[in-house]
Amino acid sequence: MTASLASSELESLEFDRESGTYRAQYDRDATAASMAVIAAVSNVLSVDPVELDPLHYTVDTDALDELVRRRDTPHGSVDVSFTIEGCEITVSSNEVVTLSPPDSERAASETAGITRR
């Protein structure tokens, strides 16, 4: 199953029981990293994206999109980490958003064994 948000899409959203984190894959040519973050957070927390605090209150979305748009750097991938809605987020230039949900959401996901594709 593809998790969708308006015109942006996540190619996959999976929960890793071992690490207690979600891993969202997106296509940088079709979806800006900042929109992938919003899609992942809204899907994991099961809330409408308009109910979330605006991402630009936490991170400069233009800078985030530009930093992780670079595919190859001399030092490997670029990772940007921050917290929004109680979730620890890492956005990587390899088209992955890793999300550690708040403890209550993590416990619910572990119990339900959630995997979304």
KAUR-V116576 format. One record per residue. N is the residue number from 1. RES is the residue in one small letter. D_LAST is the distance of its C-alpha to the last C-alpha in Angstrom with 1 decimal. Layout:
BEGIN
n = {N & N}
res = {RES & RES}
d_last = {D_LAST & D_LAST}
END
This chain:
BEGIN
n = {1 & 2 & 3 & 4 & 5 & 6 & 7 & 8 & 9 & 10 & 11 & 12 & 13 & 14 & 15 & 16 & 17 & 18 & 19 & 20 & 21 & 22 & 23 & 24 & 25 & 26 & 27 & 28 & 29 & 30 & 31 & 32 & 33 & 34 & 35 & 36 & 37 & 38 & 39 & 40 & 41 & 42 & 43 & 44 & 45 & 46 & 47 & 48 & 49 & 50 & 51 & 52 & 53 & 54 & 55 & 56 & 57 & 58 & 59 & 60 & 61 & 62 & 63 & 64 & 65 & 66 & 67 & 68 & 69 & 70 & 71 & 72 & 73 & 74 & 75 & 76 & 77 & 78 & 79 & 80 & 81 & 82 & 83 & 84 & 85 & 86 & 87 & 88 & 89 & 90 & 91 & 92 & 93 & 94 & 95 & 96 & 97 & 98 & 99 & 100 & 101 & 102 & 103 & 104 & 105 & 106 & 107 & 108 & 109 & 110 & 111 & 112 & 113 & 114 & 115 & 116 & 117}
res = {m & t & a & s & l & a & s & s & e & l & e & s & l & e & f & d & r & e & s & g & t & y & r & a & q & y & d & r & d & a & t & a & a & s & m & a & v & i & a & a & v & s & n & v & l & s & v & d & p & v & e & l & d & p & l & h & y & t & v & d & t & d & a & l & d & e & l & v & r & r & r & d & t & p & h & g & s & v & d & v & s & f & t & i & e & g & c & e & i & t & v & s & s & n & e & v & v & t & l & s & p & p & d & s & e & r & a & a & s & e & t & a & g & i & t & r & r}
d_last = {3.9 & 5.2 & 7.1 & 10.6 & 14.0 & 17.0 & 17.1 & 14.7 & 11.1 & 8.5 & 6.9 & 4.4 & 5.6 & 6.8 & 10.2 & 13.0 & 15.7 & 18.4 & 18.4 & 17.2 & 15.1 & 11.7 & 10.6 & 9.2 & 9.5 & 11.4 & 14.0 & 17.4 & 19.1 & 17.2 & 16.5 & 19.0 & 18.1 & 19.7 & 17.5 & 14.3 & 16.0 & 16.7 & 13.2 & 12.0 & 15.1 & 15.1 & 11.7 & 12.7 & 16.2 & 15.4 & 18.1 & 18.9 & 19.1 & 22.8 & 23.4 & 22.5 & 25.4 & 25.6 & 24.0 & 27.3 & 29.2 & 27.5 & 27.1 & 28.5 & 25.5 & 27.4 & 28.2 & 24.7 & 23.4 & 26.3 & 26.2 & 22.6 & 23.1 & 25.3 & 23.7 & 26.7 & 29.2 & 32.1 & 30.7 & 27.1 & 24.1 & 24.7 & 23.1 & 23.8 & 23.6 & 24.4 & 24.0 & 23.0 & 22.8 & 23.5 & 20.4 & 21.1 & 19.3 & 19.5 & 18.7 & 19.2 & 20.5 & 18.0 & 15.4 & 13.8 & 14.2 & 14.9 & 15.6 & 17.9 & 18.1 & 21.5 & 22.7 & 22.4 & 18.7 & 18.1 & 20.2 & 18.3 & 14.9 & 16.7 & 18.3 & 15.3 & 13.2 & 10.1 & 6.7 & 3.8 & 0.0}
END
